[in-house]
Amino acid sequence: MDLAGSINSHASSTADLPAPSASIPRPQASAPAPSPLRVVHDTDGIDLAEAERAAARFLAALGIDTSTESLRGTPGRMARAYAELFSPRPFDLTTFPNDEGYDELVLARSIPVRSVCEHHLLPFTGTAHVGYLPGHRILGLSKLARVVEHFACRPQVQERLTKQVADWLQAHLEPKGVGVVIEAEHSCMTLRGVQATGSSTLTSTLLGTLRHDARSRAEFLSLTGLHS
């Protein structure tokens, strides 16, 4: 029986019972716990067969012969590899009541980041430091890494990725402050063009108290190892 049917059945079976006496207090209904938010990537637009055919045409246009034994399966492998890069794993954004009123910084450091530069479709990799000052609810720690992965698994620029993670946590968790710092090496910069091997790019987004309060901002940057 579905939930609506269960409620209707209960209502009909209790309709003839006498009303409770005014001297007997009614029990106070407790507020239901919020359900976890299910975060799922839309995969309806993925067509691996067409991607494989396009990869074969792309390689042929660059003068690469895919008829050899070593390269014959490369177009399919390319299609599957990019599909994996662009498909984050689903997860539940699970939060819990901040019963103890914890009001200090929560920080997950050195979260691995891998994404693809939207300008050249070459990968960039690095680490993210994500922290927040709790409000009424706290977040399961692994979910900070899940949120980073969710936004990294698509063609990206690092600046947008940093802000998307911070804005999403601010909107769904409603903390007093959020801080996100990402440091990454871009292969479109190290393997081609300027070929600046060993260079890295640093981006940050600070919201709420971590942006406006100098002491909180300094604490966050110090704990990420970036404060001088």
Secondary structure, DSSP 4 states (H G I P E B T S, - for coil): --HHHHHHHHHHHTTTSPPPPTTSPPPPPPPPPPPPEEE----TT--HHHHHHHHHHHHHHTT--TTSTTTTTHHHHHHHHHHHHT-PPPEEE-EEE-TT---S-EEEEEEEEEEEETTT--EEEEEEEEEEE--SEEE-THHHHHHHHHHHSSEE-HHHHHHHHHHHHHHHH--SEEEEEEEEEEHHHHSSTT--TT--EEEEEEEEHHHH-HHHHHHHHHHTT---
